[in-house]
Amino acid sequence: MSDVLMTPAALAQALRSEKIVLIDTRDPATYAAGHLPGAVNLHEIFTFLATSTPEGLAELRETFAEAFGKAGLSGEETAVLYEQSMNTGFGQSCRGYFLLSFLGYPKVKVLHGGFAAWSAAGFEVSQAVPAPSPAKFPVDLAAGKLIIDADAMLKAVQEPAIAKLDVRDVDEWIGESSSPYGKDFCPRKGRIPGAKWIEWYRMMKPTADGPRFKSKDEILAECATVGITPETPVYLYCFKGARASNTFLALKEAGVKDVKMYFGSWNEWSRDPALPIETGLPA
């Protein structure tokens, strides 16, 4: 079984004996309607729009070190993140996993199948809102190398050996829409020149229990369709780093060794008219 992905049964077992902080990444109204007992709601994991400037990365680090500290993460607890299901929240639980990895947190898991899997398995659901004891969150600055900035992505455009992997939905990839927030949310539509495309949904497959990540070999087979092997350096992007976080987790679990995230993604790239773009169908 995966190092990061936890089944509902495994989580229920671990909750009996381990120090765990449950983090619900869904919107507050959905959280209020019912959540895992003791889970802290932290929707900002999904909504925060980051930039990759030094100031932007400092703000990202400070914002989430504070938020995760308030949720009770001191370094001793395992953080377990979840969303509604693996394909309905744009990868928001995986975005939480990526943010904690970026901050260097040592113990991070994702509930595979999300809240839907937990409730379908018959485990307890609660509407009680916990009052976590705040902790001093341990930031490991050395871990921040998982994120690249716009300059590094621009340099990579000239380096064919680095796969620039776009995982957005098809209308964004061909330049019909600028974002999931609306077609014209960003000033420009298109993609980073030379990017390869695997729509993020392809890392998962339907099962009788809802969407789940594909196996290691299935994920590597998807990668092979665009020439990515476990040895290929991969720079991921989407619109704001959520769907790409879902793919980041998939690639890491499948053994792709060098995966980094352009976390500013299309929301940042499209707003700088000096940065090149491609539109339409790839040649």
C-alpha positions, 0 to 999 in steps of 0.5 A: 500500500502507498506510503501516503494514501490511507484507506478509511479502515487504516485511518480508523485503526490509526486513530485509536493509537496514534497522534493524528490531526485530521484536516478537512479541506472542504468549504465551511458549509460542507464541513459543517454538515458533517465531517470526520470526528475531530477534524479541523476545517482548513479550506484556505489550503484550496483557496489561497492563490500563491505567487512564486516571487520571494515575497510570495513564497515567504507569504505562502510559508508564513500563512500555512505555518501559522494555519497548520500550527493553529490546527495543532501540528507540532511535528509529532502528529501525523497530518491526515488531509481529506477532501470530498472525493479524489476527483471533486475537489480539484485535488485540494487534499493533495494540495495540503499534502504538497504544502506540508511537504514544501514546509518540511513537515515529516508526517503527512497522509491523504485519506484515499477516497476522501470523506465519501469513502469514509462515510460509505464505509460506515465510519462515524461522522460528526458535526461537532467543531473541535477546539485544537490546542495550537502548536508551534509549527516546525518549518524546515526551510531546506524542504522548500526546494519543491517549488520553482519560480517563474524564472526557473520555468522560463529557463526550462522552456529552453531545456527539452530534457525537463518535462513541463507537465500541464495537468489542467482540463482540456479547455484550459490546455487548448486556450478556450478558458483561462481557469476553472474560475471562469473563461476570462478570470486570467488576462491570457489563455493558453499554455507554457510553450513546449509543455506536455499534457496529461489531464489530471483525471488520468492519474485516477480511475473509477472503482466500485468505491469511487475514484482512486489513484491508479497503480504505479505501473498504470501511472507510469504508463500514462507518463510514457504517453508523453515521454516521461520516465522515472528518470525524467525531471518534471516541472508540474503546473495547473492553474494554482497548484491544486490539480498539479498536487494530485499529480505530484502525489501520483508521480511520487508514489509511482517512483518518478524521482525528480518532481517539482511544482511551479506553484504560481502556475497559470494564475501567475504566468498568464498575468505577466505579458513578458512570459511566452504562451502557446494557444490552440491545438499543439503542432 
